């Protein structure tokens, strides 16, 4: 299939680049665990980029482009679930979260009072608006996302016109697109550091052992990107499950390498690398983790 961006998608990506460019500089030295930019969040909400999937000519394929680009920012941006489920959520203006099953308590990204929570169960898909009594903020979470514990899922929820399989497919494609952007930003940050840092009289980026592992990280990052874009375009259960599995599998190995490349600096808040890698750690465990993604891919391919 043709996975290159079409003219409309390139125009949207360029416009999104222009919107995001003033917000690309990451906080340095004692950076916060969860960086946020209310100014960017407001500008993004007004721009309409998160609603591109509502246009049938753009669809979730373009939503994948938007999510991947936004994930590269140092600030935590609630985009993936909202962008991929926008056609089903008329009138929703706050953050959108997704959970599988009704187990509580559980940590949920971007959960806050007023957030729309999508609940995926075997018998159907529904949503509700979270109230203050149904959650507990977790300001000390290490995942670089705003997190809260979901304490209760009400029985009275609004049914959504989508099957559980379709919902999981959208969620997996969204996860892969977000992971692709996070990996690309983390890799760029590491490459910039290795190109500037000198040891033994040479730039670290000139050492062959590091170059080999950076090349492998680039191959993995590119693979995650293209598989995510394919899954977003086809919304095929096998494509989405494979993309999510490859994203979670690749993130597991690249996060380790990225922090090792930065040495002791990679284990502190002195460098912004954790903005992207800690979010990747959260995504590695979502939707059942690598095991569930691999099992879903095998079931979709071979039954």
C-alpha positions in Angstrom: 0.0 0.0 0.0 1.0 3.7 -0.4 2.0 5.0 3.0 3.6 8.3 1.9 1.8 11.4 3.1 -0.6 12.9 0.6 -0.8 16.6 -0.2 -3.5 17.3 2.4 -1.6 15.4 5.1 1.6 17.3 4.3 -0.2 20.6 4.5 -1.7 19.6 7.9 1.7 18.5 9.2 3.4 21.7 8.0 0.7 23.8 9.8 1.1 21.7 12.9 4.8 22.2 12.7 4.3 26.0 12.7 2.0 25.8 15.7 4.4 23.5 17.7 7.7 25.1 16.8 7.6 27.8 19.6 7.0 25.1 22.2 9.8 22.6 21.2 12.5 23.8 23.6 12.6 21.4 26.5 13.1 22.7 30.1 16.7 22.0 31.2 18.3 21.6 34.7 15.9 20.3 37.4 13.2 19.8 34.8 9.8 18.9 36.1 8.5 15.4 36.1 5.4 16.3 34.1 6.0 19.4 32.0 2.9 21.2 30.7 2.2 24.2 28.6 -1.3 25.7 29.1 -0.6 28.1 26.2 0.0 25.3 23.8 -2.9 23.2 25.0 -5.2 26.2 24.4 -3.7 26.9 21.0 -4.1 23.2 20.0 -7.7 23.1 21.2 -8.5 26.1 19.1 -6.7 24.8 16.0 -9.0 21.8 15.3 -6.1 19.4 14.6 -7.4 16.8 17.0 -10.7 16.6 15.0 -9.1 15.7 11.7 -10.5 12.1 11.9 -14.0 13.6 11.7 -13.3 14.4 8.0 -13.9 11.2 6.0 -11.3 12.4 3.5 -8.6 12.6 6.2 -9.7 10.0 8.7 -7.6 8.2 11.3 -4.7 8.1 8.8 -4.2 11.8 9.3 -4.9 11.5 13.0 -1.9 9.3 13.2 0.3 12.0 11.6 -1.0 14.5 14.1 -0.5 12.3 17.1 3.1 11.3 16.1 4.1 15.0 15.6 2.6 16.1 18.9 4.3 13.2 20.8 7.6 14.7 19.9 7.0 17.8 22.1 8.6 17.8 25.6 5.2 18.7 27.0 2.6 16.0 27.8 -0.2 16.5 25.2 -3.5 14.6 25.4 -4.0 13.8 21.7 -3.8 10.1 20.9 -7.1 8.8 22.2 -9.0 12.0 21.4 -7.8 12.2 17.8 -8.5 8.5 17.0 -12.0 8.5 18.7 -13.1 12.0 17.8 -15.7 10.9 15.3 -17.5 9.0 18.1 -17.4 11.7 20.8 -19.6 14.6 19.6 -19.5 17.5 22.0 -16.6 16.3 24.1 -14.2 19.1 24.9 -12.1 17.8 27.8 -9.4 15.2 27.9 -10.2 11.7 26.6 -9.0 8.5 28.4 -9.4 4.8 27.7 -9.5 1.8 29.9 -10.1 -1.9 29.2 -12.5 -3.6 31.7 -13.9 -2.2 34.9 -11.1 -3.0 37.3 -10.4 -0.3 39.8 -8.4 1.3 41.2 -6.0 1.8 38.2 -3.7 4.5 37.0 -5.0 6.4 33.9 -3.2 9.0 31.8 -4.7 12.5 31.6 -7.6 11.5 33.9 -9.1 14.6 35.6 -12.5 15.9 36.6 -14.5 16.4 33.5 -12.5 14.0 31.4 -14.3 11.6 29.1 -13.4 8.0 30.0 -14.0 5.3 27.3 -14.6 1.9 28.8 -13.9 -1.1 26.5 -15.5 -4.4 27.6 -16.3 -7.6 25.8 -20.0 -6.8 25.8 -19.6 -3.3 24.4 -18.0 0.1 24.5 -19.3 3.0 26.6 -18.1 6.3 28.1 -18.7 8.5 31.1 -17.6 11.9 32.4 -15.3 11.6 35.4 -16.2 13.3 38.6 -14.0 14.4 41.4 -15.2 11.6 43.7 -14.2 9.0 41.1 -10.5 9.7 40.9 -7.5 10.6 42.9 -4.7 12.7 41.4 -1.2 11.2 41.5 1.1 14.2 41.3 4.2 12.1 42.2 3.8 9.7 39.3 7.1 9.1 37.5 5.6 8.5 34.0 5.9 12.1 32.8 2.2 12.2 32.1 -0.5 13.7 34.3 -1.8 10.7 36.0 -4.7 9.9 38.4 -6.1 6.8 39.9 -9.5 5.8 38.7 -11.4 4.7 41.8 -14.8 4.0 40.5 -16.5 3.3 37.1 -20.2 4.1 37.3 -22.9 1.6 36.0 -24.7 4.4 34.2 -22.6 5.1 31.0 -23.3 6.2 27.5 -23.0 3.5 24.8 -20.7 4.2 21.9 -21.5 3.0 18.3 -18.4 0.9 17.9 -17.5 -2.7 18.6 -14.9 -3.7 21.2 -12.7 -5.0 18.4 -12.9 -1.7 16.5 -12.2 0.3 19.7 -9.1 -1.8 20.5 -7.9 -1.4 17.0 -8.1 2.4 17.2 -6.5 2.4 20.6 -3.5 0.2 19.4 -3.0 2.4 16.3 -3.1 5.5 18.5 -0.6 3.9 21.0 1.8 3.1 18.1 1.6 6.6 16.6 2.3 8.2 20.0 5.2 5.8 20.7 6.7 6.6 17.3 6.8 10.3 18.1 8.2 9.7 21.6 11.0 7.4 20.2 11.9 9.9 17.5 12.2 12.8 20.0 14.2 10.7 22.5 16.6 9.6 19.7 17.1 13.1 18.5 17.8 14.3 22.0 20.4 11.6 22.5 22.1 12.2 19.2 22.4 15.9 20.0 24.0 15.1 23.3 26.4 12.5 21.8 27.4 15.0 19.1 28.4 17.6 21.7 29.8 15.5 24.6 33.6 14.8 24.4 35.4 11.9 26.1 38.9 10.6 25.5 39.5 13.6 23.2 36.7 12.6 20.8 33.0 13.3 20.4 31.0 10.4 21.8 29.1 10.1 18.5 32.3 9.1 16.7 32.6 5.8 18.7 31.6 2.9 16.5 30.0 0.9 19.3 27.6 3.8 20.0 27.0 4.4 16.3 25.9 0.8 15.8 23.4 1.0 18.6 22.1 4.4 17.4 21.6 2.9 14.0 19.6 0.1 15.4 17.5 2.6 17.4 16.9 4.5 14.2 15.8 1.4 12.4 13.4 0.5 15.2 12.0 4.0 15.4 11.4 4.2 11.6 9.8 0.8 11.7 7.4 1.8 14.5 6.5 5.0 12.6 5.6 3.2 9.3 3.7 0.4 11.0 1.8 3.0 13.0 0.9 4.9 9.9 -0.2 1.8 8.1 -2.4 0.8 11.1 -3.9 4.3 11.3 -4.8 4.1 7.6 -6.2 0.6 7.4 -7.6 0.2 10.9 -7.0 -3.5 10.4 -6.9 -5.4 13.7 -3.8 -7.3 12.6 -2.0 -4.1 11.5 -2.9 -2.3 14.7 -1.9 -5.2 17.0 1.5 -5.7 15.2 2.1 -1.9 15.3 1.4 -1.8 19.1 3.5 -4.9 19.8 6.5 -3.6 17.7 6.2 -0.2 19.5 6.2 -1.7 22.9 8.9 -4.2 22.1 11.1 -1.5 20.5 10.5 1.0 23.3 11.7 -1.6 25.9 15.2 -1.9 24.3 15.7 1.7 23.1 14.8 3.3 26.4 17.5 1.3 28.1 20.1 2.3 25.4 19.1 5.9 25.4 19.7 6.3 29.2 22.9 4.3 29.0 24.2 6.6 26.3 23.8 9.7 28.6 25.5 8.0 31.5 24.8 9.4 34.9 23.1 12.4 33.4 20.4 10.1 32.0 19.4 9.1 35.5 18.7 12.6 36.7 16.3 15.5 35.9 19.2 17.5 34.6 18.5 16.4 31.0 15.0 16.3 29.4 15.4 12.7 28.1 13.0 11.4 30.7 10.1 13.4 29.2 10.0 10.9 26.3 11.4 7.7 27.8 9.2 7.7 30.9 6.2 8.2 28.8 7.3 5.3 26.7 7.5 3.2 29.9 3.9 4.0 30.5 2.9 3.0 27.0 4.8 -0.3 27.3 2.3 -1.5 29.9 -0.9 -0.1 28.3 -3.6 -2.3 26.6 -2.2 -5.4 28.3 1.4 -4.7 27.4 3.6 -6.6 24.8 2.0 -10.0 25.6 -1.5 -8.9 24.9 -0.5 -7.1 21.7 1.4 -10.1 20.4 -1.5 -12.4 21.3 -4.0 -10.1 19.5 -1.7 -10.0 16.4 -1.5 -13.8 16.4 -5.3 -14.1 16.8 -6.0 -11.6 14.0 -3.5 -13.2 11.6 -4.1 -16.9 12.3 -7.2 -17.1 14.4 
